[in-house]
Amino acid sequence: MISSVDLAGLMGIHAPTAQQQVVIEAPLSPALVVAGAGSGKTDTMASRVVWLVANNFVSPDQVLGLTFTRKAAGSLSKRVSERIAILRDVQNRHPERFEATPETASIEFDQPTISTYNSFASALFSENALLIGREPESTLLNDPSSWQLARKLVVASTDDRLVGLEKSINGLTEAVLDLSHALSDNVAHADDVAAYAKRFTQISELPYADTARKKTPYASVTDAVNEIGSLAPLLDLAVQYAQQKRAQGLLEFSDQVALALEVAERSQDVVDHYQDRYRVVLLDEYQDTSVVQTRLLARLFGNHPVMAVGDPHQSIYGWRGASAANLARFSRDFTETADAHYFALSTSWRNATSVLDAANVIVQPLSARSPVRVESLGARPEAPAGAVDAYYYEHIDEEARGVAMWFARALAPQAWNHYNPDPDAAAPEPPTAAILFRRRSDMDRFATALGAHEIPYHVLGIGGLLSTPEIVDLVSALTVIHDPSAGSELIRLLSGARWSIGTRDLHALADLSRWLLSRSVTQQALSDEVKQRVKDSVAVDDSASIVDALDFVGEAPVSHSQLENFSPEGLSRLKDAAKQMAFFRSRAGLELGDLVRLLEQELLLDIEVVASRPQAQGMANLYAFHDELAGFLASDDHANLSSFLSWLRRAAQQDMMGPRSDDAEAGTVQLLTIHASKGLEWDLVAVPRLVDGEVPAASREGKGWVSFGKLPFAFRGDAAELPELEWENAQYQSDFDGSLKEFKAALADRHQAEERRLGYVAITRARDNLLLTGSFWSSRSKPQAPSTFLQELEERELIGELPSDPVNDENPTLNDVVDPLWPFDPLGNRRATVEAAAQLVTTADPGADGLWSHEIELLVAERNRAASEGQRTPLPQRIPASRFKDYIADPEAVALSLRRPMPEKPYRATRLGTQFHEWVEARFGTSASAETLDALSLEIDGADVDGAADAEKLSQLQATFERSAWATRKPVDVEIEIHVPFGDRVIICKIDAVYADGDRYEIVDWKTGRAPRDAADLEAKQLQLALYRLAYAQWKGIAPERIDAAFYFVADDTVIRPEHIYSETELREAWARSVGAAPSFGGSPL
């Protein structure tokens, strides 16, 4: 048996450390590896797979690796594939060092199954769905679609109990979805929860106290009974939601895992099959698994060679069902005798020593209380010292400027050029950088400070995009069109650059809305009784609408008495705004994409961003918003404005809380939340707002599960590790009141532990330099002291001395804003420059010769000549082979499209074809098994599959391909691009696959669309194959006659081989007959 150290030497990779070696060579039995941040767990897992294969413990395809994100799965898969390739070469060169077996010969073609937890559960369910009476071809619901389905149920409900909850429709929808997911994630049954809730509400019948002095119920009891009482109607809706999903053949991710568990619990044959199929199992990021995921894995692989790798200090996704206690329970879950092996990886290969010292201080209290032994992270050999800087400023604006100045110094060339002292060498890349926030609401202020110092920055995710000024305006307009209660959004638009309505007129508009609320549709005053009935009949969040008031301004004559309080100029602008909003609403039936473009143009946003933000970031934000909209539209065939706005709200929240897969950008400061930063790293990291109550944040746990729509802890899979509320043994309401106080205190203590884990994750993202900041004053009336994290670092002398008190006794930021100008000048301090430039333009002599006079005359002459001679279109130098048939069939239409290029709608079929081609390329590029290809291609991320419908179609295409003859054949070339000289033009040929058959070759073009309708259609399509054959023949240096060509129409599972494929001569003749004779091209023979 070869050791992992010797194997590394033969393979030419770094030798494992002593800790890594014992993990790599661990026995084939359940094992837990506690791996700290940056401790090289991915590299160690890859090395273990290769060591097991090299010593014939398993063949590659008997290894299963699971992790959370597609990016992580792709990274692990790539690492393993590369090392297996190296191992294959080493075995060929040094056969004497290895024991040859039949499995050894198959290494080239076998690969481990490496996937995400959800994808693995989905495959298990799909393969065995019939065992539990479900359809395997269920459609996967994405977030917008699940929201729409739940919302429809809420709107259609006739349950009178919902009215008493005094919640908005969106609030009820959110609660139904959250409760439904909680039931699935914890394998809980609605009937059991309903019975539990009913028992709980009986505490209202308990005596108040053991003395006669208490005459009224305890408020804590009354509130708790009301909150838990809300579960009954919500559970009914959650059950209806589940029924609707099943009736329509729909599934969510949480359903897939729960149904996979049901399969495993019902069928021992399935368990036996998976244990035989996968002799070794690696579970990455185990601390982030949910209860239902751990139950599924324990059922499938209990008492099996499972190695779970995780870090309890990085368990920061408790809000989605993950629990750090999973690591502590691992031994009980996976072994009968609770004696799983324990290993540790505690050397950081990422962080500088000063950064590590800070991280260990923050996390030390957690280590002392952890049910799993966690060793402190140590620095790698010869690790740099790095730096941890800490500053505590007077107020938040000063803090934002200080952070920007720190990055300006750190990103300056003189700060990092010393990494490459050779003056003749290529300059090194600038450092990567990030600011990590506890709250997204702070981002805009710090982004503004970065912009003021001309530091490139990028706010990651849709949540950041939605906070940019131009997108806030655009979404505000969409909201006003849809929602008559969108007063805040309307005020933003009215007070913005377009209309600049002042405070007096906005106040008058609010008064008018209140007046309208007390009037009938004929503007008659309502009686007090009717007013009260109206008040009682509307939802709690309904109120006077300034949107309706603006409509009234637009329709009422100027002489109307209710318009007397408006200024003349303000009234004129408001009437213009009312006319514009009415126009927008009249166009609300447009397709969403068209509606958004209309609003963008009518609100002059494209002009405004160019005028006010010269760095072009504003236009980039508008383009990014259109990309997000296109993705949403592709995910839902029934998308509308309401569902889009709801999706934006949920997408922003999920984007803030979930991990991101963005790559770091050299020289650019990325802004994101701490939650989103997990798994990422940068050279420079700043963590601002380290103030009391923010980082660590004050507890929002409140009363825990004794809150609206929450699943009681008793039904949580990790209930044993959660605080317990003693209510069932209460004899008096006073007993419950006391227990609730203790419960809330325990929740707050648990919350502080979670905040420490967040702090640890944030600090360990920094490779070299770390900045920690805070400030006494922000928007509060009282100063905020430095956070406990800063104080602990100060006590250990890892940072300098912090100021103990603010300089000012009162908030200086509040004093600075006494009489602000309203509305704000959209040009700000640039007004004088812009007006001067405008004056030069308007007063310029149009007849005078200028710098561009001659060029303008030539352009005008060229336009006139084109108009008199008819339009000619220059033929492109590079022509894609896929468009060759269009030139042949209708050259005039091609010419028109070249003269007036129009943006193409992102057709779902086109996207689907791209995704399928990427999948096939990844499949043949890595020789992977079909069920793991979701992880093998780093290009195919979860966000690339546009929604449930596309995901389902892509899955069907993949399954069809796996059944075809092509799946078992190995192509000699895949996805190659060949440029073919064709006269004075170049034809771009992108060939999908080429197979060898003896001394002949066959080109195959994958098609995800439908097969040709008739012979004429086939003849047009064969032009592409003819070009491919010509290209490959020239590239390979062989005769075209030795090359066959075929189409494989995957959706129809049909192979079509044209009886005749054009020769080069026939291709040129076809071109001459059509394009060469086309007037628009003026005769362009090849």
N, C-alpha and C positions, 0 to 999 in steps of 0.2 A: 504494500500500500504506500502510495506516495504522499508525503506530507504537503500541507498547503504552502509551507515556506518553500519547499523544493519545487513545487508546481509553479509558484509565482516566478521563481528564478528561470525555469525553462520557458515560461511564457513571456518573459521580459517585462513583467509588471512589478510594482512595488511589493515588497514582502509584507505580509500582515503583521500587525502588532501582536503581542502576547494575548491581549483581550480578544482581538479579532480571530486569532488562530483557534482559540477554544470554541468560539461560536461557529466558525467554518467547519471544524472537525467534530462538532457535537454529535452525540449518539442519535440514532433514529428513534426518538421518543419525544413526547411533548416537552417543549422548552420555551421559556420566557426570556426575552432579551430586552433589558431596559437600556435604551439608547438615547443619550442626551442630544441636545440640539447640535447639528453639524458634526456628529460623531462618525460619519461615514457608513451609515447603516445600508444605504443602497449598494455601495461598493462591497460591503461585507456579504450581503445577501447574494449578490452576483457571484462572488467568489465561492460561497458555499455550494451554489448550484453546480459550478464548474468542477469543484473538488469532488462532489458526489458522483458526477458523471465520469470524471477521470478515473475514479476508483471502482467504477461499475456497480455502485450501490443502486443507481437508477439510470434509466435512459432519459434524455432531455424531455421527452413528451410525457414522462410520469411525474413532472414537477408542476405544481399549481402555485402561482403567486398572485395575491390579491392586494390591492391598495385602493385609495379613495378617488383620486382624480385621474383623468385620462393622461394628463401630462406626466404624473408620477409613474403610471403604468407604462407609458411609452419610454420614459427614461430608464426604468428598470429593464424593460424588454430589450432596449437597444444595448444596454450594458451587457446583459447576458448573451445576446446574439453575437456581439463582437468577441466576447471571450470564448464562446464555444467555437467560433471560427478559428481563433488563435489556437485553441486546444486541438482542433482537428489537424492543423498544420504541424503542431508540436508532436502529435502522435505519429504523423507520417515521417517526421524527421528523426524521432527518437523512439522507435517501436519497442526497443529493449526496456524502456522505462515503464511501459504500460502492459497490462494484461489484455490481450486481444480477446474480444467476445463478439458475438453477432450484433450486440447493441452498439459496439464501437463503430462498426461500418455504417450505421444509420444516423450517426451524429450529424452528418451534413444535411440531412433532410428533416430531422426531428427538432422541434423547438418546444420549450415549455409553454404552458398556457399561462399567460400573464394578463390580468384583466382588472377591472374595477369590481368592487363588491357587488354593486347593483347589476352590472352586466353579467356577472357570474350567476346571480340569483335569477335574472331574466332568462338566461339560457337553460338553467335547470328547470324552471317552470315550463318554458315553451316545449321542452323535450318530453315532459311528463304531465302536461296539463290534463290530458284525458283521464288520468288516474284519479283526479279529484273532481271530474265532471265539468271541467272548464275548457274553453276553446283555446288552442295554442296560438291562434293568429289574432289575439286581442290587440287593439290599437292603444298605443301609449299616449296618455294624456300629458300635455305639457302644462306649464303654469297658467298661461292665459285661458286655455280651454277648461282646465279644472275650475278656475275662478268663475268662468261663464256658467258652467253647469251648476255649481253651488249657488250662484246668484239667482239663476232662474228658479231654483227650488225655493229660495227665500222669498222671492217676489210672488211666486204662485201660491205660497202657503196661506191657508185660511185659519191657522192656529191662533186663537185669540191671545194665547199666553205670550206670543211674541210682542204684542203691543205693550204689554206691561213691562217689558224689559227696557223700554225707552232707549233703544239703540238704532242707529241708522242701518240702512240696508247693507251698506258696505261693511259696517261693524259686525252685523250678524253673519254675513258671508265669511268674513275672516274667522269668526269664532267657529263656524261649522267646519271649515277646512282644517283649522288647527286641531279641533277635537277629533275629527276623522283621522287625521294623520297620527295623533297621539294613540288612538285606539289600535291602529295598525302597527305602529312602531313598538307597542308594548303588549301586543297580542291580547288585548282586553276586549270583553264583550259588552255591548251597550246595555243589555238587560241587567248585567251584574252592576254596572256603574249606576244605572237608574235606581236600582234597589238600594244601593249604598247611599245615594243622595237622599232618597226618601227617608231612610233611617236617620240620617244626619239632621234633617230639618225638624225632627222631633225634639231636639234640644230646646226649641222655643217653648216647650211645655214644661220644662224643668222649673222648680221653685227658683225665685230670684237669688236668694241667699239663705244662710242658716240663721239669719236674724230677721226680725220683723221690720227693721228700719228701711230696707229697700222696698220701694213701692212701685217701681217701674222696671220694665225689662232692661237688661244690659244692651247698650247700643252694639257692642261687639257681637252679641248673639243675634240680634235682629239683622244686622248687616250680613253676617255669615249665612244665615238661613236664606236671605234674599239672593245672595250670590250662588249658593249651591242649588237653590230652587230653580235657577235659570238653566241648570243642566238638562232637566227633563225635556223641554221643547227642543233644545239644541241637539240632544242625543237622537230625538225622533228625526230631525233633519239630517243628521249624520247617517242614520240608517237608510233614509230615503236616498241620500247621495250614493251610498254603497250599492243600493238596489239599482239605481239608474245606471251606474257604471257597468254593473254586470249585465243588465238588460241590453245595453248598447255595445257590449263587448269592449269596454274601456278599462284601462289599468293605469295606476300611477306607480312611481318607483317604489313607494312604501308597500303597495299591494303586491308587487312582484316578489319582494323578499318574504312577506307574510305567506303568500301562496306557495313559494318554494319551500318554506318551513312546513306547511301543511302536507306537501308532497312527501318530504323526508320523514315526517312523523307517521304517515300512513303506510309507507312502503319501505320495508327493510331491504328489498331488492335494489332500490335506488341507492340506499346508503352503501350497500355492498359494492355496487357498480362504481360509485365514485371513489371509494377507498381503494379498489383494485386499479382504477384508472390513474389515480394520483397517489403515488407512494410517498411523496413528500409535499408538504403544504407550508407556504410562507405567508404570514399575515402581517402586512405593513400597517403602520399608523393605528395599531390595535386600540389605542386609547380613545379613538374617535368612532369606534363601532357602536351601533345602537343595540338595544336589548334584543330586538328581533334578529339582527344580524348575528350576534353572538350565539343565540339559541340555534339558529340554522347551522352555523359552523360547528358548534359542539355536537349537534345531532349527527352531522355528516362525518366528522373527523375526530370524535372522541376516542381516546386511547390510540391515537394514530400519530405518526411523526409530523407534528405540527410545531412550527416555530413562530411565535407571535413576537413582533418587534414594536415597541412603543415607548412613550415617555409620559408618565402621569403629569409632569410639570407642563406639558404642552397640550393638555386636554382643555381646549377653550371653546368647544362647540356643544356644551351642555344644553343649550337652548334648542338643539335639534335632536336631542335624545341620547347624545354620546355621554359616556361616563368614565371618569378616570378610574373608578372602582372596577372596571372590566379587567384591568391588569391584575388587581388583587384577587379577582375571582377566577383567573385563568386556570390555575391548578385544579380548583374544584370542578370547573366546567369541562376540562379536557382529560382528567385522569380520575380513575376510580379511587386512588389512594391519596390524592391531593399532594403528589410529590414530584411535580414537574421540575425539570432542571432550571436553574436560574443563572443568567449571564448578564454582564454589564459591558457597555461601550461608553467610556467616560472621557475619551480624549477628543477635544474639539479640533477639527481640521479646518475650521472656518474663522474663529474669532481671535483677535489679538488678546494679549494677556490682560490688559486693563479692562477690556470689554467683558472678559470672562469673570474677572474679579467682581465687577458690578453685578453681573447676572447671578453669581453665586450668593451674594449678599441678599438680593431680592428674594431668591427662592429658598433660602435656608430655613425659614419657618415651615415651609411646606415639606421639606425633606424630613424634618423632625417629626412631623405628624403623618407621613405617608405610610399606608399599610404595606407598600412595596418598598424594598430597600432601593434608594436612589443615591448613587455616588455623585459627589460634586464633579463638575466638569473641570478637566485639566487642560492646559495648553499643549499644543503639538510641539515637538522638538524645534528649536530655533524660531518659535513664533515671535512676530514683532510685538513691541510693547503697545503700539497704537496709542489712542488717547481718548479719554472720557472728559468732555468739557461740560460744565454745568453753570448756568446763569439764571438768576432770578431777578426779573425786571419789575419796574414800577407798575406798568399797565400793559394790557394785551397788545396794543398797537406797537409799543416799544419792543415787546417780545417778538412779534412777527418780523419787525425790521431786523432785530438781532439775529434771528434764525436765517433770514435772507443774506445778511452780511457774512455770516459764518460759511454759508455755501458759496458765496462769491469768492471768499478767500480760498476755500478748499478746492474749488473748481478752476481757479486761475491756473494758467499753464505753469507758472513758476512753482506752484504748490505740488505738482505731480510729475513734472519733467525729470525730477531727480531720479525717478525710477529707472531711467535709461540715460546714463551719463555720457554715452557715446554720441558726440555731436553729428556723426555721419549716419547713425542708425535712424531708421524710421521712427517718427514720434510715437510714443505709446498712446493708447486710447485714454481719454479722460476717465476719471472714476465714475462709477455708478452711484446714484444717490436717491434717498427717499426721505419723506417726512411721514411718520406714522401717527395717526390720530385715534383717540378713543371715541370721538364724536365727529361725524361728517360735517356738522354745522360749523366747525371751526375752519374748515378747509379754505373757504373763499377768502377769508382775511389773510391767511398765509400765502395763498396763491397770488393775491394782489401785491403783497410785499415782494415776492419773487419777481413778478412782472415789472415792478417799479425799479428793481435793480438789474433788469434785463437778463435775468437768469432763466434759461429754458426750463419749462416745467410741463408736467403732464398729469392731470387729475384722472386717475384710472377708474374705469367702470362707468356704467350708465348713471350711477348715483352722482359721480362727479360731473358728468356731462349735463345732468339736469340742474346743476347749481350754477351754470354759466349764464350770464345776463341774457344773451340772445335766445337761449333755449328756454329760460324761465319765461320770457315774453311770449314765445311761440306756444308753450304749453298753457300759459295763462289765457291766451286767445282761444285755444281749443276748449279749455275748461269753461270759459264764459259762454261759448256757443252751446255747450252741452248742459250747463247747470245754471239755472237762474239765481241760485244762492251763492254764486262764486264772486262775492263782493271783494274780497282781498285781491283776487286776480284782476278784477276790473279796475280797481284803484291803481294797481301797478301800471296797467296799460294807459289809463287816463293821465297819470302823473308822469309818464315817461316822455321820451324825446318827441314822440309823434304828436301828442296833444298838449302836454305841459299844463295840465289843469292845476290851479292853485288850491290852497287849503280852504279858502272861503267858499269856492264853488263846490269842492268835494263835500264840505259840511252841508251846504244847501242841498246837494244831491241826497245825502243821508236823511235830512229832514223830510225831503219829498218822499223817500221810500217809506218812512213811518206814516206819512199822511195817506199814502196809497193803501197801506195795510188796514187802515180804518175805513176804507171806502169800498163800495160795491163796484162791479164792472161798469156801472153807469156813473161812477164817481159820487154816488150818494152816500151820506154818512150812515154808518151801521149803528144799530142800537147797542147798548152795553151788553144785553143778553146775547145778541148775535156775535159780538166781539168775543165773549167768553166761550161760546160754542166753537167758534173758529179756532180759538187758542187751544181748546181741549181736543180738537179733532186732528191737529197737525202733529207731525213728528217733532221730537224735542229739539232737533237741530234746524227746524224751519224758523225763519224770522223775516223781517223786512228785507226786501231785495233791492239793492241799488241797480241791479241789472234791469229789473222791471222799471225802476225810476228813470234810467237812461232811455229806455224805450218810450216812456211817457214824454220825456224832453224832446225826443225826435219827432213825435207825432203832434204834440200840443202847439197851438199858435203862440207866437211870442207874447201876445197880450194876456195869456192865461195868468191868473192871479198867483198860482203856485210857482211861477217862474220869475217873480219879482225879486227874489233874493239872490239871483245869479248876476254876476257882472256881465256887461254886454259881450266882452271878448270871450269870457268863459262860456256863456250860453252858446255863442257861435261855434266854439270848438266842441262843446258837448253835442250839439246837433250834428256836427260832422262825424263825431265818434258814433253817435246813435245810428246814423245812416250807414256807416261802415259795418257796425255789428249786425245790423239787420241784413245787410248784403251777405255777410259771412254765414248767417243762419240760413239764408235762402239757398246757400250752396252746400249746406251740411250733408246733402245726399250724395255728393261727389265721392268717388273712391278716396280713401284716406290719404293716399299718396298725393293725389291731385289737390285735395283740400289743404294739406300742409304746405304744398308749394304755393298755392294761392295766398294763404295767410302770410307766408314769408315775403312774398312780393308786395302785397297790399300794405303790410305794416312797414315796408321799406327796410326790413331787417338786413337784407343783403347789402344795402347801401350804408346803413348805419354802422355795421361792423367794420366795413372798410374805412369809413370816415373816423371812427372813434378808436379802432384798434389796428393800427397799421401793421402790426406783426402778423396779421392774417390768421391768428388763432381763432377769431370769430367765425370766419368762413369754414375753417376746418371743423369747428363744432357743429355748424349747420349740416355739413356733409355727413358727419358721424351720426347725427340724429336721423338723417334719412336712411342711413345703413341700419340703424336699430329698428326703424319703422318697417323697412323691407323685410327684415328678419321676422318681425311680429306678423306681418301680413302673410308670410309664407307658412307660418305655423297654424293659422286658423282660417279656414275657408269662409267662416261667417264673421270675420272681424268687423267691428264697428267702432265708432268714436268712444262709446261708453266703455267697451272692453279694453280699448287701447289705453285710456286714461287710468283705468283700474290696474292694468298691467304695469304701467309706468310706476305707480305707487309701490306695488309689490316688488317689482324688479329692482327699484332703488334700495329697498330694505334688504332684499336677499343679496344684492351686490355688495352691500356694506358688510354683511355678516359672514359671507362665504369666502373660501379661499380663492385666490386669483391665479391665473396661469401666465400672466404677462411676463415677458422677458425684461430684464433691466436694460435701460437705455444709457449708454455712455454719455456723460456730460449733461444729462437731463435729470432734474429732480422730479421723481414720481411722488404723487400724493395719494395715499390710500389709508384705510383703517387698519388697526392692528389685527383685527380678525382676518382681514383679507390678505395680510402679509405672510401668513403661515406658509412655510415651505419655500419662501423667497429669501434673497440676501442681496446686500449692497455693500459697496466700499464705505460709503458715508451714510449715516442714519441720524435723523433728528427725531426726538420724541418730545413734542411740546405739551403745554398745559398740565405739567406735573404739579398740580395744586390740589389742596384739600377739597374733596368732593367731586373731582373730575378724573384724576389718575392717581390713586385708585378712585373709581367712581362710587358715588353713594349708592347704597343698595336700593334697587327697585323691586326687590323680591316682594316687599310688602307682606301680604298674608299668604304668599305661596299659592297652594292649590285652593285656598278658600277665597277664590276670586272668580270673576265672570269667565265661564267657559273653560276652566282648567280641569284637567284630568286629576282626580285625587291621587295623592302619592301612593296610596295602598295598591293601586293598579299599575304602578311603575315597576319595571323589571329590576330597577336598582333601589327599590324601596328600603332595603336593609341599610343602605348607605345614606339615606336622606333623613333630615330631621323629622321627628314624629310628633304629631299633634294628638295629645291625650284628650279625646272628647267622649269616647264611648263609656268611660267610667265616671264621667262627671255626674254628681248628684245635684248640684246647683248650677245655675247660670254663672255664679261667681267662680266656680271651679273652672268652667270653660274659659272665662275671661282671663284667669291667671294662666291657664295652659296656653292660650293664644299668645299672650305676651312672651312666654318662654319660647314658643315656636318661632315667633318673629325674630327674637334675638338669635336663635340658632340659624335661621335663614340668613340673617345679616352676616353672621360669622362665616357661613359657607360662601356667601357672596364675596367676602374679602379674600378668601382663598382663591376664588376664580379670578379676581382682579390681580392677584400676585402672579398667577399663571400667565395672564395677559402681559403683565410687565416683563416677565421673563422672556416670553416670545418676542416682544418688541426689542428688547436689548440685544438678544442673540441674533437679530437680523443683521447686525453691523459686523463687517469683517475687520475694519481698521479703526475708523474714527466714529465716535458716538457723541451726540449733543443732547443734553437734557435741559429743558427750560420750563419756566413758569413765570407767573406775574401776580402781584397782589390784587390788581384791579382789573375787572373786565366789565361785565354789565350789571354786576350786583352792587348793592349799596354798601356792603361791608367787604373789607379786604379778605382775601383767601391766603392762608398760610401755605408754605411749601408742603408738598405731599409727604406722607410717611416714607415713601421710597427715597426721596431726596434726603430726608433727615437721616435715614439709616446709612446712606452712602457717605454723608457728611461725618457721621459718628465714626465710621471706619476709615476716615481720612482718604477716601477714594476720590472725592471732589473737594473743591475749595469751600471756604466758609460762606454760608448763606446769610442774607440779611434777615434780621429778626423781625423788623417792623417796616411798614411802608414810610416813604418820605411824607406823603400827603395824608391828612386825617380824613379827607373825603375823596370820593372817586373823581380823579382828574378828567377822566373821559366823559363824565357827565357834565362837568363844569365847562368843558370845551364847547359843548353844543347848547348854546343858550338861545340864539335866534338864527336857526339855519334858514338859508334861502330855500324857498319851496315854490315851484318844483326846481329840482337841481338842474343846472345848466348841462346839457348832454355833452357839450364840447369842453367844459371845464376850463382849465388854464390854456387850452389850445385855441380858444375862440379868436383871439386877436390875430393869430397866425392864419387861421382858416379864412377869416373875413378879409384879411389883406390879400390872400391869394385869390379869393373870389372876386375882389375888386379889380385885380389885374386882368382877370379873364373877361369880366363884363365891360371894361373900358378899353380893351385892346382893339386896334384898328384892323378889321378883317381884311382890308386891302393891302396892308403893308407886307413887304417881304419879310419872312421870318426864317428861322433855322430850318424848318421843314417845308418851306414853300415849294421847292422843286419836287420833293417827294410827293407832296399832295397833288401837284399837277399831273405827275406820272400816274398816280393811283386813279385820279378822275378820268384820265385818258384811257387807262386800261378798262375801267368800268364801262365807259361809253363804247369802246370797241367791242367788248363782250356783248353788250346789248344789241349792237348793230349786226354782229356776225353770228349770233346765237351762242349759247353757252358750250364751252369745251371743258372737259374734265380731264386733268392729268391722271394717267394710269399709275397706281401705286407701284413703288419699286418692289415691295414684298407682298406676295399674295398667298394667303393661307390655302392649303389644298382643300379644306372643307368648304371654301367659298368659290372654288374653281367652277363648280357646276352652276352657280348663280350667274357668273359672268357669261357662261355659255347659254344659259336658258333665257336670261333677260338682261342684257348689258345696260339698257337704258335705265332700268330700275336701280341697278348697282351704281350707275353714274349719278343718279339723283340722290341716292343715299350718301355718296361721297361728297356731293356739293352741299348737302344740308344734313349733316349727321344729327340724328335724334337719339336721345338717351333711350336705351332699350329697357323694357320692363324685365325685372329679374325673374324670368319664367322658371317655375318650379321644376319643369322637366329638364331644363338646362342645368340647374343646380344639382338635381338628382344624378344626372349623367356625370357631372364633375366628381361628385362624392363617390360614385361607383368606380370610376376610373382610378381615383386615389386609393380606394380599397384594394382593387386588383393589383395596382402597382406595389402597395405595401405587402400584399399576400405573396407575390412572387419575389419581391425584394428581400423578404425575410424568411421564406419557406415556412410560414406559420400555419397553424391549424385554423380552421374557419372561425371557431368560437372565440379566438383571442385577437382577431384583427382590429377590434375596436381600440386596442391598446398599442398595437405595433406601429401604426402610422402616426407620427407626431403631427402630421398635417390635419388629421381627421379628429377634431376635438368635438366635445359635446355640443358646443354652440354652432358647429357647422351643419349639423343635421337639423334642418329647419322644421321642427315641429313633429307632432305625432304622425301626421299623414306621410311625410317624407321619410321619417324613420321606419315606418312600417313598409313602405315601398322599397326602401333600400334593403331592408332585411329580406324581403321576398326575392329581390334580384340576387342577393348574396346566396340565398338558399338554392335558387335555380342554378346559379353558376357552379356551386359545389356539386350538384348532381350531374353536371355536363362532363363531356369527355375532356374538355380543356383543363378541368381542375386537376386531373391526375398527370397531365403532361407538363414538362418543364420547358418553358420557352428559352430560346438562346438570347433573345433581346426583348426588353420591356420598356415601353414609353420612351422611345428614342426620337430625337428631333433631327431631321436631315434637311439641309438647305440645298435645293436643286437649282443650278443655273438653267434658265429656260429662256433662251434668247438674251435680251437685255434686262430681263426681270429675274426674280428669285422666287421659287415656290417653296413655301414652308410646309414640310411634311412631318406630322407628329404621329408616329406609328405606335399602335397599342402593344402589339406582341408579334414576335416572329418565332415559328417553330421549325425545327430541322427534321427532315424525314429522308434519311440516307443522304444522297447528294443533292436533294431538292429542299426548297424552303417554302413555307406557307405563311403569308402575312394575314393576321386576323384583326379585324376592326370591331371592337365591342360597341354595340348599339343598345341604348336603353329605351329607345322609342319603338315604334311599330315597324313591322316589315314593309317592304315596298307594296304599294297598292296595285301596280300593274307593270307591264314590261317597260313602259316609258320611264316610270319612276325608278326602276332598277337600273336602266341605262344611264340615267343622270347620276345615280349614286355610285355606279362603277367607275366614274371618272376619278373619284377619290382613290379607289383601289389602284387604278392605272397609274396615277401619280406616285403612290406609295411603292408600287412595284418598280417603277423607273428609278425612284430615289434609292431604294435599297440595293438595286442592281449596281448602280453607279458607286454607292458607298462601299459595297462588298467587293466590287470588281468582278462580277459574274454576269452572265447573260440573263436578260429578263425572262427568257424562256424557261429558266430553271426555277422560277418563282411563281407559285400559285397564290391566290388571294381569296379571302372569304369574309363575309359579314356574319357575326353572331348576334342575332337579335335576342337579347337575354330575356326580355319580358315575355316573348313568345316561345322561348327555348327553341329557336329556329336557326339553322345554319344555311346560308345562301351563298353559293359559289356561282358567280355570273358565267354564262357559257362563253362569253367573249369579253376580253379586257383590252381596251385600246392600247395600241403601240404608241411610241413617241411620235411617229409620223401622224397617226390618227389624232393624237392630242393637239398637235400643231394645226392640223387642218380644221379641226372643230373650232379652235380659237380664231383662226383667220375668217371662218364663215360668220362668226357672230361678233366678237369684240372688234376684230379688224375692220368690219363693215359698219360698226355703230357710229352714228354721227356725233354722239356726245364725246366719244373718245377720239374722234377725228382720224380713225384708222390707226390702230396700234398693233401691227403684226408682231409676233414674237420672232 
